Amino acid sequence: MFRNNYDNDSVTFSPQGRIFQVEYAQEAVKQGSVVVGIVSKTHAVLAAIKRNAEELSSYQKKIIPIDSHYGIALAGLASDARVLSNFMKQQSLSSRLTYDRAILLSEITSRIGDRAQTNTQQYGKRPYGVGLLIAGVDAKGPHLFEFQPSGVTQEMQACGIGARSQMARTYLERNLDEFENSSREDLVKHALRALKESLSQDKELTIDNTSLGISGIGESFKLYEGQDIASWLETTFENKAEGDESGETGQAAGESMEVDS
């Protein structure tokens, strides 16, 4: 039996119990540039690498503020993310108008999960080809949620999705114990270092290809791009550069001592 018999729509299971349309949507997420989210006791941070399709085009928007208390970072099809972000904005505004309160992040995440899962139940529709990280601070404190095209949602302390995201996740797992008590600045530095891990060695984080979204207790969600993040990039990676230089110097001295002896 061939896969082509079971991947024409999202309501047909294969004999192995798989829905190929959902798996294709998850592959679209893996093709998107990496985004990282980290949460501490007081802050939630999103960091993303932006891509441009060609040198003549602008960089793709990767972090979208939704309400004053939270925003999202996307990996995958930006057009699908725009549909979901507009839905989230409507739901957030409805909560403020109806109940005079900011919507809980767990509630809005559950709603987009239900919306996405509905597309796997109705013939003629397809799953959203985008993964989201939803981060912010609500009445219950800072939170980070991951949304998958299948409709699965889960709360995370740190997460990375997109192309080469496994490298970023490895860094996050290695430093997981530090995040809970990290300050705002330390959390940003961890997010940038995780992004850097996912890049190939010939690429660097710059003010053009990097975005940051930060929310905290008593601090509204804000998007930082361009010159706003220049100081963070400089302070995050200058120490590492100095360490590399000292390591190279020590190695060279060791080599010269061997030669001299």
N, C-alpha and C positions, 0 to 999 in steps of 0.2 A: 504493500500500500504506500502511496506517495503522499508527501506532505501537501502537494497542490490540491488534493481532494478535501483538505480540512482547513485551509487558510484563506478561503474566500470571504468569510465573515467572522464576526467575533462571538457568535452564539453557538458555534459547532465545536464540540470537543473531538480531539483525535482519539484513537483507541488507547493511547497512553494517558489520556486525561488532561492533555495540554490544550491551551487556546493559543494558537500561533499568532493571531493578531496582537494579543497582549505581549507576547514575546518580541514581536517586531517593534512594538512601541517602546519596550524596555531597551532594545538595541538603539533606538533613536536617542534615548537619554544618554547612553554610553558614548555616543558620537559627539555630544555637546561638550563645550569647554567646561573645565572643572569649577565647581563652587563648593565652598566650605562654610560650615556653621559651627559655632561654639557658644556654650552658655555657661555662666558662672552664677554665683548667688545673687549678683547685683546687675549683671549685664548680659546681653545677647549680641553676638557679632556675626555678620555675614560677610564673606569675602569671595570675590569672583574674578576670573580671568575673562576678559572680553576678546572677541575675535572680530576681524574685519574680513569680508569675503574676498576683497582685493585691495590693492593699495589705494585705489581711487575712492573707496567707500568708507563710510564712517564705521566706528566700532559698535557692535551689537549691544543693546542694553541688557544687562544680566541681573540687576537688582531693581526691584520695583517697590516703592513705598505704597502700602495699601491703606493704612489708617495711621493716626498719629502715634499709635503704640506698637505697630508691627509692620513688617515688610516681608517680601519673598525674594529668593534667589532661584534662578531657573537653569536647567540643563536640558537641552533637547530643542523641540520646535518652538520658536519664539511666538509664532502665530497662535498655537494652542495655549501658551502661557498667557497671552493677551486676553483670550476668552475667559480663562479661569480667573485672572486677576480682576477683570471687570466684574465677574460674578462675586468675587470676594469683596470688592469695594461696595457693591450694592447691598450685600448682606451686612457688612459693617455699618453702613449708613442706616440701614433699616433698624439695626439694634439700637443705635443712638436715638433715632426718631421715636421708636416704639417704647423702648424701656429706659431711655436716657442713661445708657451705660455703654461702655466699650465692650465689644463682643470678646468672649474668652477665646484664646487661641485653640484650645482643644475643641471648641464648638465649631469654629470656622473650618478647621482641618477636617472634622468629621463630615461637614456638609460638602466640601469639595470631593472627599472620598466617596460619598454616596453618589454625587453627580457623575464622577468618573466611572464608578462601577455600573451605573445604569447603562452606560454605553456598551457594556458586555452582555446585556440582557435583551437588547432590542436589535432586530435585524435591520441592516442598512446603516448602522452607525459603527464607528471605529473608536478604539481607545485613544485618549489624549497622548500624544507622543512627547510628553514632557515630564520631567521630575522636578519637584519643588522642595526647597527648604524654607519653612515658615518660622520666623524668629521674631521675638519681641517680648514685651513685659505687659502682663494683664493684672487683674486683681489678685491673682494667685502667685505672682512673681514672674521671673524670666523663664521662658520656655523656648524649645527648639523642636520642631516637628518635621518629619520627612514624609513627603507624598510621592507615591509611585503610580505609574499609569494603570495598574490593575485596580486601583482604588484602595490599596493597603496604605495605612498611615500608622506612624509610630513616633513616640516621643524619644528624643535623643539628647545626650549630653554634648556630643560632638559628632559631626557627620560630614562626609564628602561624597559628591556624586558627579558624574561626567567622565570624560575621557581621562585616562591615567589617574583616576581618583583613588585607586588602591594605594598609590604612593603617599597621597595625602592622608588617607585613613591610617596607614602604618604610623605616620608621625603622630597623629591624634591619639592612637592607642598607646603609643610609647609615653606620651606626656599627659595622659588622661587624669592622673591624680592631682595635677597642678591646676586644672581648670576651675574647680569649684571655688577656690579662694583667691583666684587671680583678680587683679585690678583691671580697670578698663583698658589701660595701656598695654598691660601684659597679655590680655586676651586678644587684642588687635595684633600684637607681634606674633603670637602663636598661630593665628589665622593666616597671616602673611607667610610665615615659615612653612606651614602646611601647603599653601599654594605653590611656593617655590619648589617643594619636593616633587610636585607633579609635573613640573616643566622639564623639558629636555635640557641638557647641559649648555647648549648654545643659545638658550633664551633666558631673558631676565624679566623681572617684574618692573614695569615702568608706570609713570603717571597716566599713560595713554591706555594701557591694557588692563588696568586693575581698578576694581570698584570695592568700596566698603560700605556696609550698612550697620549702624550701631544704635542700640536701644538700651536704656537702663532704667532703674528705679528712679523716678523723678526726672527722667530724660526722654524726650520724644524720639521716635525713630527718625534717623537722618541718613541720607545718602551722601557719601563722600567720594568725589572723583577729581581727576586732574591735580592741580596744585594743592588741593586740600589734603592729599595723602602723601605729598612729597616728603614731609618731615618723618612720617612713619616708615616709609621705605628706607630712608637714610639711616635712621636710628636702629632699625631692625637688622639691617644687613651689614652695617659698618663694622660692628664687633666681630662678626663672622669673618669678614674680609681681613681684619687685623689678625685674627687667630690663624687664618690660612697662611698669611705672610710670615708670621713668626714660626709656624710649622715648617714652611719651606726653608727659612733661614737656618733653623736648627738642623734640618736634613742636609743642607749644603755644608754646614760646618762639620757634621759627622762624616760626610763623604771626604772632605778635605783632610780630616784627621786620619782617615784610613789611608789615603794616598801618601800623606807625609810619613806615616809609620812604616 
